[in-house]
C-alpha cells in the first residue's frame, strides 16, 4: 500500500494539482445546484458570501505555512498569491511588482475555459472576484487596496480573463 510519504516531489505536486482540480470541481458543482434552485443572482450572492470566508481562511493558512507575517505589504501578497489553490491549476502572472503596487493577471482560467468549451458565455465573476481578492489582500496586509482592472462580464482580450491591481495605502 502506498503512503503519501512514499511519493516523490513530482508525484506530490501532481497530487496537489489533482486536489485543486477536485476543489474547483466541487465549487462549480455546488454553484450550479444553487443556480438551478434559486437563480443566478442568488447563487452569485451566496458565492460572494462563501468566498468572503474562504479567501481569508486560505490567506491565513498560506501565511502560516510560509511564515508570512501580517503587514508585509506587496511582497508578501505576491508570495501568497503564488500558493493559492488557483495557482496550481490556472495560468497567472504577476507584473509591475514594486514595494507599493503589483498587477495580477489570470491568463488562463479553468472555470471560464470550461464554459467556453461548452459554448457558454463567460461566467460574470467580477462581483465575486472583488470580494475574493479584496479580502485575500487585506488578510495579508490591511493597507492593501484592490482594484479590478477587468473581469467578466467585462470584455477581455484573448490570453487573459481578469486583471487586478493591488496598491499599498500610504
N, CA, C and O atoms as a DFTB+ gen file, in Angstrom:
680 C
 N C O
     1  1       0.853      -1.179       0.000
     2  2       0.000       0.000       0.000
     3  2       0.899       1.242       0.000
     4  3       1.851       1.332       0.775
     5  1       0.586       2.178      -0.865
     6  2       1.372       3.404      -0.980
     7  2       0.898       4.421       0.049
     8  3      -0.302       4.622       0.236
     9  1       1.834       5.041       0.695
    10  2       1.563       6.110       1.649
    11  2       1.989       7.435       1.025
    12  3       2.876       7.443       0.171
    13  1       1.384       8.561       1.424
    14  2       1.819       9.854       0.888
    15  2       3.318      10.092       1.051
    16  3       3.945      10.706       0.189
    17  1       3.891       9.612       2.145
    18  2       5.322       9.817       2.382
    19  2       6.196       9.031       1.403
    20  3       7.393       9.300       1.294
    21  1       5.613       8.065       0.691
    22  2       6.348       7.281      -0.298
    23  2       6.460       7.995      -1.649
    24  3       7.250       7.592      -2.503
    25  1       5.677       9.041      -1.837
    26  2       5.618       9.709      -3.131
    27  2       6.801      10.653      -3.343
    28  3       7.321      11.245      -2.397
    29  1       7.209      10.776      -4.594
    30  2       8.275      11.713      -4.952
    31  2       7.721      13.139      -4.941
    32  3       6.512      13.350      -4.847
    33  1       8.614      14.095      -5.036
    34  2       8.205      15.502      -5.107
    35  2       7.255      15.718      -6.282
    36  3       6.232      16.387      -6.132
    37  1       7.578      15.166      -7.440
    38  2       6.742      15.326      -8.626
    39  2       5.361      14.707      -8.420
    40  3       4.350      15.281      -8.825
    41  1       5.326      13.537      -7.790
    42  2       4.042      12.878      -7.527
    43  2       3.206      13.682      -6.526
    44  3       1.988      13.784      -6.668
    45  1       3.868      14.250      -5.515
    46  2       3.148      15.076      -4.543
    47  2       2.590      16.343      -5.196
    48  3       1.472      16.761      -4.895
    49  1       3.378      16.951      -6.094
    50  2       2.882      18.136      -6.806
    51  2       1.706      17.778      -7.706
    52  3       0.752      18.549      -7.813
    53  1       1.762      16.617      -8.352
    54  2       0.637      16.164      -9.173
    55  2      -0.595      15.913      -8.307
    56  3      -1.716      16.222      -8.710
    57  1      -0.383      15.355      -7.121
    58  2      -1.479      15.126      -6.185
    59  2      -2.092      16.455      -5.741
    60  3      -3.311      16.570      -5.619
    61  1      -1.249      17.448      -5.502
    62  2      -1.726      18.776      -5.130
    63  2      -2.556      19.390      -6.266
    64  3      -3.599      19.995      -6.022
    65  1      -2.090      19.232      -7.489
    66  2      -2.842      19.732      -8.641
    67  2      -4.195      19.032      -8.738
    68  3      -5.211      19.683      -8.983
    69  1      -4.217      17.715      -8.549
    70  2      -5.475      16.976      -8.571
    71  2      -6.414      17.464      -7.471
    72  3      -7.614      17.613      -7.700
    73  1      -5.875      17.713      -6.281
    74  2      -6.702      18.199      -5.172
    75  2      -7.297      19.566      -5.497
    76  3      -8.460      19.829      -5.193
    77  1      -6.496      20.437      -6.115
    78  2      -7.003      21.753      -6.503
    79  2      -8.102      21.619      -7.553
    80  3      -9.101      22.336      -7.495
    81  1      -7.930      20.715      -8.508
    82  2      -8.967      20.480      -9.524
    83  2     -10.248      19.953      -8.872
    84  3     -11.352      20.369      -9.222
    85  1     -10.082      19.036      -7.924
    86  2     -11.250      18.491      -7.219
    87  2     -11.977      19.581      -6.436
    88  3     -13.206      19.645      -6.438
    89  1     -11.206      20.436      -5.767
    90  2     -11.798      21.553      -5.027
    91  2     -12.604      22.442      -5.968
    92  3     -13.736      22.814      -5.660
    93  1     -12.020      22.780      -7.108
    94  2     -12.699      23.660      -8.058
    95  2     -13.925      22.983      -8.662
    96  3     -14.948      23.634      -8.875
    97  1     -13.834      21.688      -8.940
    98  2     -14.990      20.960      -9.466
    99  2     -16.132      20.982      -8.453
   100  3     -17.289      21.192      -8.820
   101  1     -15.807      20.767      -7.186
   102  2     -16.850      20.811      -6.156
   103  2     -17.474      22.201      -6.068
   104  3     -18.694      22.339      -5.978
   105  1     -16.625      23.227      -6.097
   106  2     -17.119      24.605      -6.054
   107  2     -18.073      24.861      -7.213
   108  3     -19.138      25.450      -7.026
   109  1     -17.698      24.424      -8.398
   110  2     -18.537      24.632      -9.573
   111  2     -19.840      23.861      -9.511
   112  3     -20.894      24.389      -9.864
   113  1     -19.777      22.616      -9.065
   114  2     -20.998      21.811      -8.956
   115  2     -21.945      22.385      -7.909
   116  3     -23.159      22.419      -8.112
   117  1     -21.385      22.836      -6.789
   118  2     -22.197      23.468      -5.750
   119  2     -22.897      24.688      -6.335
   120  3     -24.101      24.870      -6.158
   121  1     -22.132      25.519      -7.034
   122  2     -22.696      26.732      -7.605
   123  2     -23.839      26.403      -8.573
   124  3     -24.897      27.030      -8.518
   125  1     -23.630      25.432      -9.449
   126  2     -24.659      25.078     -10.436
   127  2     -25.944      24.591      -9.766
   128  3     -27.041      24.890     -10.237
   129  1     -25.812      23.854      -8.686
   130  2     -27.010      23.387      -7.972
   131  2     -27.761      24.551      -7.339
   132  3     -28.991      24.596      -7.385
   133  1     -27.030      25.489      -6.749
   134  2     -27.679      26.674      -6.164
   135  2     -28.337      27.498      -7.265
   136  3     -29.449      27.997      -7.096
   137  1     -27.638      27.638      -8.401
   138  2     -28.194      28.400      -9.519
   139  2     -29.488      27.759     -10.029
   140  3     -30.456      28.464     -10.309
   141  1     -29.511      26.424     -10.150
   142  2     -30.715      25.727     -10.623
   143  2     -31.901      25.981      -9.698
   144  3     -33.027      26.191     -10.148
   145  1     -31.623      25.957      -8.402
   146  2     -32.711      26.071      -7.424
   147  2     -33.140      27.510      -7.187
   148  3     -34.333      27.773      -7.031
   149  1     -32.193      28.455      -7.157
   150  2     -32.509      29.816      -6.738
   151  2     -32.262      30.887      -7.798
   152  3     -32.664      32.035      -7.612
   153  1     -31.610      30.534      -8.902
   154  2     -31.317      31.520      -9.933
   155  2     -29.913      32.079      -9.796
   156  3     -29.289      31.987      -8.739
   157  1     -29.428      32.664     -10.888
   158  2     -28.043      33.135     -10.958
   159  2     -27.732      34.243      -9.953
   160  3     -26.665      34.236      -9.339
   161  1     -28.651      35.193      -9.780
   162  2     -28.367      36.313      -8.875
   163  2     -28.183      35.847      -7.438
   164  3     -27.262      36.279      -6.745
   165  1     -29.070      34.961      -6.999
   166  2     -28.964      34.452      -5.627
   167  2     -27.718      33.576      -5.476
   168  3     -27.047      33.613      -4.445
   169  1     -27.415      32.787      -6.512
   170  2     -26.224      31.933      -6.460
   171  2     -24.962      32.785      -6.349
   172  3     -24.058      32.453      -5.582
   173  1     -24.892      33.869      -7.100
   174  2     -23.728      34.755      -7.021
   175  2     -23.635      35.408      -5.648
   176  3     -22.541      35.549      -5.102
   177  1     -24.773      35.806      -5.087
   178  2     -24.761      36.392      -3.738
   179  2     -24.203      35.399      -2.718
   180  3     -23.370      35.762      -1.887
   181  1     -24.660      34.157      -2.780
   182  2     -24.168      33.134      -1.852
   183  2     -22.694      32.816      -2.114
   184  3     -21.930      32.565      -1.182
   185  1     -22.305      32.831      -3.389
   186  2     -20.914      32.592      -3.741
   187  2     -20.012      33.677      -3.144
   188  3     -18.948      33.380      -2.600
   189  1     -20.447      34.933      -3.253
   190  2     -19.664      36.031      -2.649
   191  2     -19.507      35.804      -1.148
   192  3     -18.418      35.982      -0.602
   193  1     -20.587      35.415      -0.483
   194  2     -20.529      35.181       0.961
   195  2     -19.560      34.053       1.312
   196  3     -18.802      34.154       2.276
   197  1     -19.591      32.983       0.525
   198  2     -18.687      31.858       0.779
   199  2     -17.234      32.271       0.530
   200  3     -16.351      31.935       1.319
   201  1     -16.983      33.001      -0.568
   202  2     -15.624      33.439      -0.879
   203  2     -15.087      34.412       0.163
   204  3     -13.892      34.403       0.459
   205  1     -15.948      35.242       0.716
   206  2     -15.511      36.179       1.768
   207  2     -14.878      35.406       2.919
   208  3     -13.874      35.835       3.489
   209  1     -15.465      34.279       3.251
   210  2     -14.933      33.471       4.350
   211  2     -13.734      32.621       3.912
   212  3     -12.717      32.559       4.603
   213  1     -13.872      31.967       2.750
   214  2     -12.819      31.059       2.301
   215  2     -11.510      31.776       2.023
   216  3     -10.446      31.289       2.404
   217  1     -11.572      32.918       1.369
   218  2     -10.340      33.606       0.963
   219  2      -9.519      34.061       2.175
   220  3      -8.289      34.072       2.127
   221  1     -10.199      34.431       3.250
   222  2      -9.499      34.789       4.491
   223  2      -8.827      33.544       5.080
   224  3      -7.664      33.586       5.482
   225  1      -9.565      32.455       5.126
   226  2      -9.024      31.194       5.629
   227  2      -7.821      30.746       4.804
   228  3      -6.796      30.342       5.354
   229  1      -7.954      30.820       3.472
   230  2      -6.851      30.415       2.598
   231  2      -5.621      31.296       2.827
   232  3      -4.506      30.787       2.940
   233  1      -5.820      32.604       2.894
   234  2      -4.696      33.525       3.119
   235  2      -4.011      33.229       4.454
   236  3      -2.782      33.192       4.522
   237  1      -4.779      33.021       5.493
   238  2      -4.187      32.743       6.816
   239  2      -3.381      31.453       6.799
   240  3      -2.304      31.385       7.391
   241  1      -3.893      30.437       6.130
   242  2      -3.166      29.166       6.077
   243  2      -1.879      29.289       5.281
   244  3      -0.852      28.724       5.656
   245  1      -1.936      30.025       4.186
   246  2      -0.720      30.255       3.398
   247  2       0.297      31.022       4.234
   248  3       1.479      30.680       4.253
   249  1      -0.166      32.055       4.920
   250  2       0.733      32.853       5.757
   251  2       1.390      31.980       6.823
   252  3       2.593      32.082       7.062
   253  1       0.607      31.135       7.450
   254  2       1.154      30.266       8.489
   255  2       2.171      29.295       7.899
   256  3       3.264      29.138       8.445
   257  1       1.826      28.646       6.796
   258  2       2.711      27.656       6.179
   259  2       4.034      28.281       5.737
   260  3       5.088      27.662       5.882
   261  1       3.986      29.513       5.192
   262  2       5.183      30.160       4.655
   263  2       5.826      31.145       5.626
   264  3       6.780      31.838       5.270
   265  1       5.304      31.207       6.853
   266  2       5.813      32.144       7.858
   267  2       5.787      33.587       7.356
   268  3       6.757      34.328       7.513
   269  1       4.672      33.970       6.753
   270  2       4.483      35.344       6.283
   271  2       3.805      36.121       7.412
   272  3       2.688      35.800       7.816
   273  1       4.481      37.125       7.903
   274  2       3.917      37.937       8.984
   275  2       2.881      38.894       8.411
   276  3       3.045      39.376       7.290
   277  1       1.810      39.182       9.162
   278  2       0.845      40.183       8.704
   279  2       1.534      41.530       8.493
   280  3       2.490      41.867       9.190
   281  1       1.037      42.284       7.532
   282  2       1.574      43.621       7.305
   283  2       2.806      43.652       6.433
   284  3       3.549      44.633       6.452
   285  1       3.042      42.597       5.664
   286  2       4.247      42.511       4.846
   287  2       4.167      43.216       3.506
   288  3       5.107      43.151       2.713
   289  1       3.053      43.892       3.242
   290  2       2.932      44.678       2.020
   291  2       2.828      43.849       0.751
   292  3       2.478      42.669       0.771
   293  1       3.145      44.514      -0.357
   294  2       3.025      43.899      -1.680
   295  2       3.930      42.671      -1.826
   296  3       3.485      41.670      -2.387
   297  1       5.175      42.703      -1.348
   298  2       5.998      41.488      -1.476
   299  2       5.352      40.252      -0.828
   300  3       5.437      39.154      -1.377
   301  1       4.719      40.424       0.316
   302  2       4.046      39.299       0.971
   303  2       2.831      38.848       0.172
   304  3       2.568      37.651       0.062
   305  1       2.096      39.792      -0.382
   306  2       0.943      39.435      -1.208
   307  2       1.387      38.650      -2.436
   308  3       0.789      37.627      -2.769
   309  1       2.425      39.119      -3.105
   310  2       2.937      38.428      -4.293
   311  2       3.315      36.997      -3.930
   312  3       2.984      36.067      -4.665
   313  1       3.993      36.811      -2.821
   314  2       4.383      35.474      -2.378
   315  2       3.150      34.611      -2.123
   316  3       3.089      33.469      -2.579
   317  1       2.185      35.138      -1.411
   318  2       0.990      34.366      -1.057
   319  2       0.150      34.001      -2.282
   320  3      -0.388      32.896      -2.353
   321  1       0.032      34.914      -3.243
   322  2      -0.752      34.630      -4.448
   323  2      -0.228      33.404      -5.197
   324  3      -0.994      32.701      -5.856
   325  1       1.053      33.156      -5.096
   326  2       1.667      32.016      -5.787
   327  2       1.293      30.676      -5.164
   328  3       1.542      29.626      -5.757
   329  1       0.697      30.703      -3.969
   330  2       0.374      29.468      -3.268
   331  2      -1.123      29.250      -3.076
   332  3      -1.529      28.346      -2.346
   333  1      -1.942      30.070      -3.724
   334  2      -3.388      29.827      -3.690
   335  2      -3.689      28.554      -4.478
   336  3      -2.915      28.164      -5.352
   337  1      -4.796      27.918      -4.175
   338  2      -5.166      26.716      -4.923
   339  2      -5.247      26.995      -6.418
   340  3      -4.842      26.165      -7.232
   341  1      -5.769      28.162      -6.778
   342  2      -5.856      28.521      -8.189
   343  2      -4.500      28.476      -8.885
   344  3      -4.416      28.125     -10.062
   345  1      -3.459      28.824      -8.174
   346  2      -2.131      28.911      -8.787
   347  2      -1.645      27.557      -9.306
   348  3      -0.761      27.504     -10.161
   349  1      -2.205      26.483      -8.803
   350  2      -1.780      25.150      -9.223
   351  2      -2.537      24.651     -10.445
   352  3      -2.162      23.634     -11.028
   353  1      -3.607      25.356     -10.846
   354  2      -4.416      24.856     -11.962
   355  2      -4.733      25.910     -13.017
   356  3      -5.214      25.564     -14.097
   357  1      -4.483      27.162     -12.741
   358  2      -4.686      28.235     -13.710
   359  2      -3.327      28.813     -14.090
   360  3      -2.335      28.607     -13.390
   361  1      -3.294      29.528     -15.190
   362  2      -2.069      30.232     -15.569
   363  2      -2.251      31.685     -15.166
   364  3      -3.182      32.351     -15.620
   365  1      -1.372      32.168     -14.323
   366  2      -1.466      33.539     -13.828
   367  2      -0.090      34.174     -13.830
   368  3       0.930      33.492     -13.726
   369  1      -0.080      35.491     -13.950
   370  2       1.172      36.230     -13.911
   371  2       1.026      37.397     -12.944
   372  3      -0.074      37.897     -12.705
   373  1       2.156      37.816     -12.395
   374  2       2.193      38.977     -11.520
   375  2       3.262      39.896     -12.094
   376  3       4.438      39.538     -12.160
   377  1       2.837      41.086     -12.507
   378  2       3.715      42.024     -13.196
   379  2       3.795      43.346     -12.445
   380  3       3.072      43.593     -11.480
   381  1       4.696      44.173     -12.925
   382  2       4.861      45.528     -12.388
   383  2       4.978      45.501     -10.869
   384  3       4.386      46.321     -10.167
   385  1       5.747      44.554     -10.387
   386  2       5.883      44.372      -8.943
   387  2       6.822      45.422      -8.383
   388  3       7.954      45.574      -8.844
   389  1       6.342      46.140      -7.390
   390  2       7.146      47.105      -6.661
   391  2       6.784      47.035      -5.194
   392  3       5.992      46.185      -4.786
   393  1       7.349      47.908      -4.410
   394  2       7.049      47.907      -2.980
   395  2       5.627      48.372      -2.680
   396  3       5.081      48.056      -1.622
   397  1       5.023      49.123      -3.608
   398  2       3.698      49.673      -3.323
   399  2       2.635      49.319      -4.361
   400  3       1.524      49.847      -4.307
   401  1       2.966      48.415      -5.324
   402  2       1.984      48.106      -6.364
   403  2       2.364      46.832      -7.110
   404  3       3.543      46.522      -7.281
   405  1       1.340      46.099      -7.552
   406  2       1.547      44.993      -8.483
   407  2       0.269      44.779      -9.278
   408  3      -0.817      45.201      -8.878
   409  1       0.428      44.113     -10.412
   410  2      -0.706      43.753     -11.271
   411  2      -0.755      42.233     -11.342
   412  3       0.232      41.584     -11.687
   413  1      -1.908      41.677     -11.014
   414  2      -2.132      40.236     -11.065
   415  2      -3.051      39.947     -12.244
   416  3      -4.097      40.579     -12.390
   417  1      -2.662      38.995     -13.083
   418  2      -3.466      38.642     -14.254
   419  2      -3.741      37.150     -14.254
   420  3      -2.841      36.331     -14.070
   421  1      -5.011      36.814     -14.465
   422  2      -5.406      35.425     -14.668
   423  2      -5.430      35.219     -16.178
   424  3      -6.381      35.612     -16.854
   425  1      -4.373      34.600     -16.697
   426  2      -4.243      34.411     -18.137
   427  2      -5.105      33.272     -18.656
   428  3      -5.723      33.377     -19.716
   429  1      -5.138      32.199     -17.908
   430  2      -5.984      31.054     -18.258
   431  2      -6.749      30.656     -17.013
   432  3      -6.166      30.440     -15.951
   433  1      -8.065      30.562     -17.158
   434  2      -8.947      30.248     -16.041
   435  2      -9.728      28.983     -16.379
   436  3     -10.463      28.948     -17.366
   437  1      -9.572      27.962     -15.576
   438  2     -10.257      26.686     -15.840
   439  2     -11.767      26.844     -15.883
   440  3     -12.433      26.208     -16.700
   441  1     -12.316      27.685     -15.013
   442  2     -13.764      27.891     -14.994
   443  2     -14.235      28.484     -16.321
   444  3     -15.162      27.970     -16.947
   445  1     -13.592      29.557     -16.737
   446  2     -14.018      30.228     -17.964
   447  2     -13.749      29.359     -19.192
   448  3     -14.573      29.313     -20.105
   449  1     -12.630      28.684     -19.224
   450  2     -12.322      27.844     -20.373
   451  2     -13.287      26.670     -20.494
   452  3     -13.635      26.274     -21.606
   453  1     -13.728      26.106     -19.364
   454  2     -14.726      25.028     -19.402
   455  2     -16.047      25.555     -19.965
   456  3     -16.696      24.881     -20.765
   457  1     -16.438      26.746     -19.552
   458  2     -17.668      27.342     -20.075
   459  2     -17.536      27.603     -21.577
   460  3     -18.459      27.335     -22.345
   461  1     -16.393      28.122     -21.979
   462  2     -16.166      28.400     -23.405
   463  2     -16.238      27.121     -24.231
   464  3     -16.804      27.127     -25.325
   465  1     -15.669      26.019     -23.724
   466  2     -15.723      24.738     -24.436
   467  2     -17.160      24.263     -24.614
   468  3     -17.481      23.600     -25.601
   469  1     -18.025      24.601     -23.658
   470  2     -19.433      24.199     -23.723
   471  2     -20.285      25.184     -24.525
   472  3     -21.497      25.011     -24.647
   473  1     -19.640      26.220     -25.071
   474  2     -20.374      27.219     -25.844
   475  2     -21.121      28.218     -24.981
   476  3     -22.008      28.918     -25.471
   477  1     -20.777      28.293     -23.706
   478  2     -21.430      29.216     -22.785
   479  2     -20.652      30.525     -22.722
   480  3     -19.445      30.547     -22.966
   481  1     -21.338      31.608     -22.396
   482  2     -20.614      32.872     -22.225
   483  2     -19.769      32.835     -20.952
   484  3     -19.954      31.968     -20.098
   485  1     -18.846      33.779     -20.836
   486  2     -18.051      33.875     -19.612
   487  2     -18.956      33.977     -18.396
   488  3     -20.013      34.606     -18.443
   489  1     -18.531      33.353     -17.315
   490  2     -19.232      33.497     -16.044
   491  2     -18.968      34.908     -15.534
   492  3     -17.812      35.328     -15.481
   493  1     -20.005      35.651     -15.157
   494  2     -19.814      37.035     -14.685
   495  2     -19.312      37.074     -13.241
   496  3     -20.077      37.336     -12.313
   497  1     -18.028      36.811     -13.069
   498  2     -17.464      36.614     -11.734
   499  2     -16.919      37.881     -11.077
   500  3     -16.346      37.806      -9.990
   501  1     -17.082      39.020     -11.701
   502  2     -16.466      40.251     -11.190
   503  2     -16.849      40.554      -9.742
   504  3     -15.976      40.851      -8.926
   505  1     -18.132      40.485      -9.413
   506  2     -18.534      40.833      -8.043
   507  2     -17.985      39.843      -7.025
   508  3     -17.688      40.210      -5.889
   509  1     -17.852      38.590      -7.437
   510  2     -17.250      37.583      -6.556
   511  2     -15.750      37.853      -6.429
   512  3     -15.193      37.790      -5.333
   513  1     -15.104      38.152      -7.552
   514  2     -13.671      38.433      -7.554
   515  2     -13.306      39.630      -6.701
   516  3     -12.278      39.627      -6.023
   517  1     -14.147      40.657      -6.731
   518  2     -13.878      41.839      -5.899
   519  2     -13.819      41.448      -4.427
   520  3     -12.928      41.878      -3.695
   521  1     -14.771      40.634      -4.006
   522  2     -14.773      40.160      -2.617
   523  2     -13.558      39.267      -2.371
   524  3     -12.823      39.455      -1.401
   525  1     -13.357      38.299      -3.256
   526  2     -12.267      37.328      -3.087
   527  2     -10.901      38.000      -2.983
   528  3     -10.165      37.763      -2.025
   529  1     -10.561      38.831      -3.953
   530  2      -9.225      39.426      -3.973
   531  2      -9.058      40.514      -2.912
   532  3      -7.974      40.666      -2.349
   533  1     -10.109      41.263      -2.637
   534  2     -10.027      42.293      -1.599
   535  2      -9.754      41.670      -0.232
   536  3      -8.864      42.119       0.490
   537  1     -10.507      40.649       0.120
   538  2     -10.341      40.032       1.435
   539  2      -9.031      39.256       1.537
   540  3      -8.409      39.226       2.598
   541  1      -8.612      38.631       0.446
   542  2      -7.325      37.937       0.461
   543  2      -6.200      38.933       0.733
   544  3      -5.369      38.724       1.616
   545  1      -6.189      40.015      -0.039
   546  2      -5.127      41.019       0.102
   547  2      -5.156      41.665       1.483
   548  3      -4.106      41.853       2.097
   549  1      -6.341      42.005       1.978
   550  2      -6.447      42.654       3.292
   551  2      -6.026      41.721       4.420
   552  3      -5.568      42.185       5.464
   553  1      -6.174      40.416       4.226
   554  2      -5.713      39.469       5.235
   555  2      -4.187      39.464       5.284
   556  3      -3.597      39.350       6.359
   557  1      -3.557      39.586       4.133
   558  2      -2.093      39.644       4.079
   559  2      -1.597      40.951       4.707
   560  3      -0.664      40.956       5.509
   561  1      -2.247      42.062       4.321
   562  2      -1.868      43.383       4.842
   563  2      -3.071      44.299       4.681
   564  3      -3.505      44.566       3.560
   565  1      -3.609      44.778       5.790
   566  2      -4.838      45.575       5.712
   567  2      -4.653      46.935       5.043
   568  3      -5.620      47.674       4.864
   569  1      -3.424      47.265       4.676
   570  2      -3.182      48.513       3.948
   571  2      -3.313      48.340       2.432
   572  3      -3.287      49.321       1.688
   573  1      -3.453      47.097       1.981
   574  2      -3.522      46.845       0.535
   575  2      -4.927      47.111       0.027
   576  3      -5.915      46.630       0.581
   577  1      -4.989      47.889      -1.038
   578  2      -6.256      48.165      -1.715
   579  2      -6.289      47.389      -3.021
   580  3      -5.269      47.231      -3.692
   581  1      -7.471      46.910      -3.370
   582  2      -7.666      46.093      -4.557
   583  2      -8.529      46.841      -5.551
   584  3      -9.573      47.392      -5.201
   585  1      -8.082      46.852      -6.788
   586  2      -8.833      47.498      -7.874
   587  2      -8.964      46.504      -9.026
   588  3      -7.973      45.934      -9.483
   589  1     -10.191      46.304      -9.486
   590  2     -10.423      45.431     -10.626
   591  2     -10.163      46.225     -11.905
   592  3     -10.832      47.226     -12.163
   593  1      -9.202      45.785     -12.697
   594  2      -8.942      46.402     -13.994
   595  2      -9.930      45.854     -15.007
   596  3     -10.521      46.613     -15.776
   597  1     -10.111      44.539     -15.012
   598  2     -11.135      43.913     -15.844
   599  2     -11.409      42.509     -15.334
   600  3     -10.518      41.822     -14.834
   601  1     -12.664      42.099     -15.473
   602  2     -13.091      40.774     -15.047
   603  2     -14.471      40.547     -15.660
   604  3     -15.290      41.466     -15.678
   605  1     -14.746      39.344     -16.164
   606  2     -16.068      39.114     -16.731
   607  2     -17.177      39.507     -15.756
   608  3     -17.123      39.154     -14.578
   609  1     -18.170      40.229     -16.241
   610  2     -18.623      40.317     -17.617
   611  2     -17.913      41.372     -18.475
   612  3     -18.304      41.582     -19.623
   613  1     -16.886      42.036     -17.949
   614  2     -16.141      42.998     -18.769
   615  2     -15.541      42.273     -19.970
   616  3     -15.160      41.107     -19.867
   617  1     -15.456      42.951     -21.093
   618  2     -14.762      42.342     -22.232
   619  2     -13.276      42.186     -21.912
   620  3     -12.713      42.958     -21.136
   621  1     -12.657      41.190     -22.513
   622  2     -11.236      40.949     -22.271
   623  2     -10.598      40.394     -23.534
   624  3     -11.259      39.722     -24.326
   625  1      -9.338      40.669     -23.720
   626  2      -8.647      40.115     -24.888
   627  2      -8.340      38.635     -24.680
   628  3      -8.366      38.140     -23.553
   629  1      -8.051      37.941     -25.762
   630  2      -7.580      36.565     -25.640
   631  2      -6.298      36.573     -24.819
   632  3      -5.495      37.501     -24.912
   633  1      -6.117      35.542     -24.024
   634  2      -4.885      35.435     -23.249
   635  2      -4.985      35.997     -21.849
   636  3      -4.025      35.931     -21.082
   637  1      -6.141      36.552     -21.506
   638  2      -6.363      36.941     -20.114
   639  2      -7.850      36.993     -19.822
   640  3      -8.656      37.375     -20.670
   641  1      -8.197      36.602     -18.608
   642  2      -9.596      36.624     -18.201
   643  2      -9.885      37.739     -17.222
   644  3     -10.902      38.425     -17.327
   645  1      -8.985      37.919     -16.267
   646  2      -9.189      39.027     -15.347
   647  2      -7.843      39.612     -14.960
   648  3      -6.801      38.962     -15.050
   649  1      -7.904      40.858     -14.529
   650  2      -6.679      41.566     -14.137
   651  2      -7.015      42.448     -12.941
   652  3      -8.044      43.122     -12.904
   653  1      -6.109      42.420     -11.961
   654  2      -6.314      43.126     -10.703
   655  2      -5.074      43.937     -10.366
   656  3      -3.946      43.502     -10.596
   657  1      -5.304      45.127      -9.816
   658  2      -4.208      45.968      -9.353
   659  2      -4.282      46.037      -7.827
   660  3      -5.339      46.291      -7.248
   661  1      -3.149      45.806      -7.205
   662  2      -3.031      45.908      -5.751
   663  2      -2.079      47.057      -5.435
   664  3      -0.972      47.119      -5.969
   665  1      -2.511      47.958      -4.571
   666  2      -1.650      49.074      -4.173
   667  2      -1.597      49.148      -2.653
   668  3      -2.562      48.820      -1.963
   669  1      -0.462      49.579      -2.156
   670  2      -0.281      49.738      -0.725
   671  2      -0.617      51.173      -0.346
   672  3       0.003      52.126      -0.818
   673  1      -1.617      51.299       0.519
   674  2      -2.006      52.613       1.024
   675  2      -0.887      53.187       1.875
   676  3      -0.315      52.485       2.709
   677  1      -0.579      54.430       1.674
   678  2       0.480      55.076       2.486
   679  2      -0.116      55.749       3.692
   680  3       0.610      56.343       4.490
